[in-house]
Amino acid sequence: MSLDASSALGSSAADALPKPLPGRDTVIQYGMALLTVVLIAAPLLPVLYQSFLDRALYDSGQQLTLGNFGRLLRTDGFPLVIWNTFVFATLTTVISQTLGTLAAVLFGRTDMPFARLFGELFLWPIYLSALVLSFGWYTIYGPAGYLTLLVQSIFDGAPWNLYSLPGMAMIAGVSQAPVAYIYCMSSASITDPTLEEAARVTGAGTLRTLWRITLPLLMPAIAYSAVLNFTVGLELLAIPLVFGDPAGITVLTTFLYNNGVASARPDHGLVATAAVLMLAVVCVLVWLQGRLLGNTRRFVTLGGKATRPRPFRLNNLRWPLCIVSAIYITATVVMPIGALLLRAFTSLLSPMVPISEVLTLGNFANMLEYPVYPRSIWNSLIVSSVGGVVATAMVALIAIIVLRSDFRWRGALHYVALFPRAVPGVVAGIGFFYAFALVPGLGGLRNTIWILVAAFTMHFIPVGLGAVAPMLLQMSPDFDRAARTQGADWWTTSRRIVLPLLRPALVACFIILFITFFKEYTTAIFLFAPGSEVIGTTLLQAWTQGEVGLVSALATIQILVIGVCVTAARAFLGVKLYG
C-alpha cells in the first residue's frame, strides 16, 4: 500500500470517528449567551415588526406597510407631543444637573456642618419610584396640597403650579438630581488634590478655585450624567401622567399610555411606531453616553499618592449655606415623603383641620378589605425576591463570562447585556406583551407575575452588572491561574474561587435589584392583568379612581419596605447603594 493510500485511509478513518461533545465550559458559556440574546431581543423584534403591520400582530390577515409612520406624524397634536417631550426633558436635565453638581460640591468638598447627613438625605429620591414621589408632591404642593392651602390662606394664591411643564420638570429634576450628585462625587474622589492645593498656594480663594479648577475637572461627570438625565426625562411616565394629563400636557410616554393601556381600542400600529421612535432616540443618547465616557480620559488626574482632597473652607458662609441646604432638603425630600406618610394615617390632611382630629387607621383597614391591595403587595415581594435572585444569578454568569473567560463572543455578549440601558420601560413592557402574544405556548404566562419577572430581569441587567463588574475587575486573575494550573476547568474555578470572592458584590447586586424591582411600574403597566398586579400598577389604578387615602397607605408600604432594605444594607451588610 502506498503512502498516499495509507494517509487517505487514515484520514477517512479519523473522519468516521464521532466528534467529541462540547465541554461543560462551552455549554455554559454558549447557553448563557443564547439566553441573554433571546431575553433581550424577544421584546424588541415584535415591537419593530408591529410597527410595519396594518393591524395587531396576533390578528389574521396582516399586511406589511409603512403607513404607521406617516399616520403617526399626521396624528393631531403629535408635533406638540414631541415639543413637550423635548422641553420637559431639557428642563429636567438643567434642574437636576444644577442641583446635583451644587450638592456634590457643598456636601462632598466643603466643611459645611451636617454635610454628610444632607448627602444621605439628598439621595433618597433615587430609592423611591417617581410615582410615589409624584403623589408626595401632590399631597404637599398640589392644588389641594397642605402647604398650598396654607399659603393661600395667608396670601392670595400659591406661587407655584405643578400642572405645567416647569412644575413637572421641577419634580423630575429633584428626583433625578441624585444621579448627577453620584457621578460628580465619584469623579471628585479620583481627582488629584495637588491641583487645588497649587491654586491655593498661588493665592486663589475658595470660589475661584472651585470655578477654575474643581468644576472643570467635574465636566466629564456633569456631561455624562446630563445625557443620562435627559434620557430619563424622555422615559418618565408618572410625573407627566399625574400632573400633565389633567392640564392637557401630553408627552411621548403618556401618548403611549393613553393610546395603549388606557384606550378601549388600542391602536397597536400607532403605539408600536411611537415606541420604535422613542427607542431610536434613546439608543442615540446611550451611544452618546458611551462616547462621552470614552473621551473622559483626558480629564483623569490621578496622582501617585492616595491623598484625600482637603475640604474647602466656607468661613462665614458655613452656616448660611447649611440653612439653605436644610431648607432645600426639607422642602423637596422630607416634606413630600412626610406628607404622604401622614396622609396615610389621616382621613383628611388640611391646615384648616387639626391633625389630631383626623388621625385614623381607616386607610389601612380599607386597603385590607379589597383583595387587590394585599395581592399587589404580595406579588411585588415575590417578583422582587424571585426576580432579584434570578437576575443576580444571571448577572453573575454574564460578568464572569465577559470578564473572566476566554469565550470567543464575550465582547459581543457584553454589548448585548448592556443594551437594555437603551430600552425605556414602556417599550420593554409593550415588547413583552407582543412577544408573549406572538410565540405559541407562552400565552398562558402572559397574565401571570412570571412575565413581570422576565421583563424586569431583562430591563435591569445593566443595573446588576454595574454592581458586580467593578469588584470583579479589581480581583486579581492570579486566583484563576492558580486553580487552572491545578487542573480545574473554567466553571470549577468560577464556582469555587471567583463567585465566593464575589459574594459581597452579589449581595449588593441582589439588594439593588430587589429595590429596583419593588418600585418598578412602567414596564408592568402593559403586562399586568387581574391577579398579577404589583404595587405600582395598583397605585396608578387607585389614583385614577380618586382614592387618595388608599394611594397614600399603599405608597407608605412601599416606602417602609424600601427603607428597611436600604437601612439594612447600609447598617448591617456594609453595602453602599447608588454611590
N, C-alpha and C positions, 0 to 999 in steps of 0.2 A: 504493500500500500504506500502510495506516495505521501510526501509531507503535506502537500496541499489537501489531499483527500483526508488525511488524519485531522488536519486543522478544521476542515469543513465539518467532519463528523463530530469533533469536539464542540464546535460552535453550535451545531444543531442540537446536541445533547444538552448543552447549557441552556439553550432557549426553551427546551422542553421542560426543564425543571420549574416548579412553581415559584413565583416571586415571593420573597419574604413579606409578611404582613407588616404594615407600618407600626412603628413602636408606640409605646404609651405616650411619650412626649409629643410625637407628631399628631396623634389622635386628639389629645387635649388642646394643643395649640390651634390646629385647624378647626376643631369643633367649636372652640370659644370664638374664633374669628368669624366663623359662619353664623353663629348665634347672634353676635353683635351686629353683623351686617343685616341680617333678617330683621332684628328688632328695630333697627333704626330706619331701614328702607321701607319696611312694611307700611307705616302710616304715611310716608311721603309720596310714594308712587301712586297710590289710589287718589290722593288729592290732585296730583298733576293730571292723572287720567280723567278724573271727573271734570276738570276744567275744560276738556276738549269734547265733552259729551253733551248732547242736546237734552238729556233727561237724566234722572238718577241712575247711577251705575248698576243698581240692583234691579232696575226695571228692564223689561224686554224691549227689543227693537231700537236700541241706542244707535246713534249715528255720530261719527266724528264731525266736529265743527269748530270753527274759530269765532263763532258768533258770540260766545260768552264774554270774550274780551271787549268786543265792541259794545255789547249790551251793558257791560259794567260801566264803561266810560260814558255812555249815554244816560245812565240812571240819574233821575232827578236828584240834584243835590250832592252827587258824588264828588265833583271838584271841590265843593265846600268841605266835605268829609276829609279829603286829602289835606286841604289847607289847615283845618282844625287839628288834625293829627300832627302835622309839622310844627305848628305853633305850640301846641301842648308839649310835645317832646322837647322843643328848643327851650321853652321857659323852664320846664322841669330840670333840664341839664344845667342851665345857668344858675338856678337857685341851689340845686344840690351841690354843684362844684364850688360855689362861693361859700356855702355853709360848711361843707366838708373840709375844704382847704383851711379856712379860718379856724375850725375846731382842731385840726391836726397841728397847727402852729401853736394855738393857745394851750391846748391840753397836753400836747406832747413835747413842746420845745421851750416853754416858759416856766417861770417859778410862780405862776398864779395859784393861789390857795384852792384846794379841793379839785385840782385839775384831774387827778386820776378818777375820782368819783364822777365828775362830769363826763369824762371819757367813757366810762362804763354805761352811764345813762344815755349818752348820745347814741350808743349802738343799739338800743332796744328796739327802735322801729324796724331794724332788719330781721329781728327774730319773729315778728308778727306779720301776718298777711296784710296786704294793702286793703283787703276787705274789712278786717277788724279795725284798722286804723281809720278807715273812712267812717265807720259807724261811730268811733270815738270822737272824731272831729265834728260829726253831725250833732252828737249829743251835747257838745260844749259850745260849738261855734255855728251850728246850723240856724235856720230862721227861727226855730223854736228852741234853740240851744240855751243852756243855763246861763252862760256868760252873755250871750246875745240879748236875752230878755233883761238881764241885769243892767247892761249898758243902755238899752232902750228905755228902761225906767228912769235913768238919770239924764240921758241926752235924748235928742230927737230920733236917733237911729244908730245902728251899728256901723262902724267904719269899714266893715268887710262884707264881701259877698262871695260865698263859696260856689254859688251856681254861676260860675263864669270861668273862662279859660285861665285867667290869672289865679283865681281862687283854687281851681283844681290843680294847677301847677304848683301852688304853694304846698298843698298837702303832699303831692307826689315828690316835690323837691325835698321836703323834710324826711319823707320815708326813704329816699334814695341817698341822702347826704352821708349816711354811714359808709356807703360804698366808696365815695371819694375820700372819706376820712381814713379808711383802712388802707387804701393804696398809697395815700400820702404819708401815713405813719410808717408803712413798710419801706417806702423809698427813703424817708428821713433816717431810718435806722441804719442804712448802709452807706450813707454819705461820709466823706472824710471830714471830721470836725476841725482839722487844721486850716481848712479854707475859711471857716468862720472866725477862727482864732486869729488868722492873719489879717482879716478885715478889722477886728477889734484892735489889734496892735497898731494898725495904721490910723486909728482914731475914729473909725466908723461907729456910730451909735447903734442901738438895738434896731430901730426901724430901718435904718439904711442897710444894715447887714441882712436883715430879713428880706428887704426888697431887692438888693443887688446880688445876694449870694444864695440864701435859703430857697426862696421861691423859684429862681431859675433852675436850681437842681431838682425841684419837685415837678417841673414841667412835664417830663415823660409820664409820671404817675397821674398828673392832672389831665393830660391829653388822653391817656388810655382809659381812665375811669369816666371821662366825659363821653367818649364813644359808647362805653358800656351803659351809662345812664341814659343817653339818647336812645339806645336800643330798647332799654326797659321802658322808657317813655312811650315808644311806639307800641309796646306789648301790653301796657296796663289796661285792665278792664274794669276793676272795681270802682276806682275813683271816677272815671267818666260815666260809669253806669249809675252810680249813686247821686252824683252832682251834675253831670252833664245832660243825661236823658231828660230829667224834669224840666230843664231850661231849654230843651231843643238843640243842645250841642252834641253832635254825633262825631265820633272819631272812628278809625278803622275797626278797632276791636268791638265797639258797640254796634257798628254796622254789621259785622259778622254775627254777633249775638242776636240782634233784632231780626235778621233775615234767616237765622238758623234755628236756635233753640226757642226763641220767643215767638216765632212765626207759626201760625196754624198750618200753613202750607209752605214749608221751606223751599227756597229756590236753590237747589243744590248746585247748579251750574254757576250761579252768581256767587254763592258762598265760596265754592272751591276756587274760582278765579280770583276773588279778593284775597283768599288765603295764600294762593301762589304769589300774588303781588307782594304781600307782606313778607313771605318767606324770602323772595328775591332781594328785597330791600335789606332785610336783616342779615342775609348772607354777605352782602356787600359790606355792611357795617362790621361784621365779625372779621372779614378779611382785612378791613382797615385796622381793626384792633391788633391783629397779628403783625401787620406792617409796623404799627407804632411800637409794639413791644420789641420787635426786632431791631428797630432803629434807636432804642434807648441805650444801647451800649456806649454810645459816645458821651452819655451823661454820667456813666458809672465813675465814682470817685473813691473806691475802696482804698483805704490806706493800708500800710503794712502792719499797723498796730491796732489791736482791738480796743479802741478807746471810745468812750461814750461821750457824745456831744454835750458840752456844758449848757445848761438851760439859760435862756435869755432872761436878763433881769428886767422886770417891768417897773420897778421902783414905785413911783406914786400911782401908776396905773394898775397895780396889782388888784386892789380891792374894787375899784370901779369896774374893771373888766370881769372880775369874779361875780359881781352883782348882775352885770349884763348877761353873763353866761347862765347864772341861776334863773334869771327871768326867762331866757330862751328855753332852757331845759324844762322849766315848769310849764310854760305855755304850749310847747309842742310835743312833749313826751308825757309828763306827769298828769297834766290836766285832761287831755283826751282819753288816756287809758284809765285814769282815776274816775272820770265822769262816767265812762262806760261801765266800770265795775260798780259804781254807786247806783247807776240806773238799774242794774240787775237786782238790787235789793230794795228798790222803791217802786211804788205804784205810779208815781209821777215825780219828775225832777224839775222843779221850778223855783226860782228865787222868791216867788210870791208865796210859797208854801213851805213852812218849816220842815226840814228833813225828818225830824223826829216823828212827825205826824203821818208820814207816808212810808215808813220803813216796813218791809214785808218780805216774806219768803215765797210769796204767791207766784212770782215768775218762775221759780224753780219747780214749785208744785205743779203749775200748769204745764211746764215742759215735760214732766214725767207722765202726765196724763195722755199725751199724744205719742204713740209709738215711734213716729218718725224721728223725734229728737233723741231719745236714748239710742235708737238704732244707728243714727248718724254718728253719734259719739263712739259707739262700739265699732262700727265699720271703720272709722278713722283710726282707731287704735290698732285694729287688725291690719289695715293697709299699711300703716306706718311701721308696725313691728315686723310683719312678714316681709313687706316690701323692702324695709331697711336691711334685713338680713340677706335677702336675695340680691339686692343691689350691691351691698357691701362685698358679698362673695364674688359677684361678677366683676366689680371694680378691682378687687384684689387680683383676680386671674388676669384681667386685661393689663393691669400695671406690671405684673411680673413677666408677662409675655413680652410686652413692649420694651421694658427697661432691663430685664434680667434673662433674656433668652437669645438664641441665635435664629429665631423664627424668621423665615425668609420675608414675610409680609408684615413684619412688626411696625414699620413706618406707616404703611397704609392703614393698619389696624388702629394706630394711634390717631391718625387723622379722622377715621370714621368714628371713633369713640368720642372725639371732641366735637363732632359736627352738630349734635343736639344743642350746642350753645346757640346755633343759628335758627333753631326751631321754636317759634313762640308757642306758649302753652295752648292757645286756642287752635293753632294749626295742628299741633300734635293730637289734640282731642278730636278734631274733625277727621284727621287721617286714620286714627284707630277705629273710629266709628265706621268709616268706609271700608277699612281692611277687614274688620270682623263681619261686615255685611257681605263682602265680596267673596271671601275664602270659604268654601264648603266645609262644614263641620265646626266652624268657630261661632256660629250664630248663637249657640247655647250659652257661651261665655259673655255675650255682648251686654247682658243686663245684670251682670254679677260684679262683685268687687274685684275679681281677679283681672278683669280688663284694666281696672284702675292701677293695680299693682304693676302690670306690664307697661302701661302708659307712663306712670310716674318713674319707673325704673329707666325707661328709655330717655325720658326728658332730663333726668338729673344724673346721668352717668358722668358728665364733665364735673359736676359738683363733687362727686365722690373721688374722682381722680385728683382733683385739686387738694383733697385732704390726704391722699395716700402717696402720690408721686414724690412730693418734696422729701419725705422721710426715706423713701426707697432710694432716691438719688444720693442721699447722704450716707447710706450704708456702704461699707467697703466691699468690693467684689472679691476680696481675699477669702471671705467665708465661703462663697460659692466655689472658688477654685480649690480650696482645701477639701471640700466634700467631693468634688468631681475627681480629684486625684486619688481618692479612696474608692473610686468605682461607682459612686452614686450617680444616677441619671438626673436630668434636669428637674423632673417632677419630685423626686425624692429630696433633692437639695432644696427646692422651693418649699416643700411641705415640712421638712424637718429643720431647716435653717432660716430661710428668708421669712416665711409667714410668722413664726413665733417672734422673731425680732421686730416684725412689723405690727405686732399686736396693739401698741398704743395708738398708732395711726388708724388702724382698723376700728378701734373703739371710737375715736373721734369721727371717723367716716360714718359709722352707724348712727351716732347721736345727731350729726348734722343732717343726715338723710332722714332720720325719724322726724326731726323738727320740720324739715322742708316738706316731707310728705304730709305731715299733720296739718300744715297751714295751706297746702296747695288747693286751689279751686278752679283755676282757669282751664286746666286740662280736663277736669272732671265734668264740667257743665255740659259737654257734648256727649258724655258717656254714661252718666248715671241714669238709673231707672228706679221706680218704686221698689224699695228693698235694698238698693245699693247706694243710698245717699251717704255722703260724708258731710262733715260739719260745714265746709264752705258752701256746698250746694244748698244745704238746708238753711243756712243764713241768708242766702240770696232769695230763696222762696219765701221765708218769713218776712224779709224786708219788703218784698213786693206786695205782701198782704197787709202791711202796716203793723205788724206785731213787734213793736219796738221793745217791749219788755222781754219777750221771748228771745229776740235777737241779742239783747244785752246779756241775758242769762247764758245762752249758748256760747257767745263770744267770751264770757268770763271763764267758762270751762276750758276753752282753747287757750286762753291766756295763762291759766293756772297750770295746765299740763306742760306748756312750753316753758313757763317759768321754773317749774320743778326740774325739767330736763337741763335747762341752762345752768341753774344753780348747782345741781348735782355734778354736772360736767366740770364746772369750774372749781367747786369746793372739794369734792371727793375724788374725782378722777384726774384732776390737774389738766384737763383739756381746755384749751382756749379756742372758742368758736369764733369764726369770721374775724380773724385778726387777733 
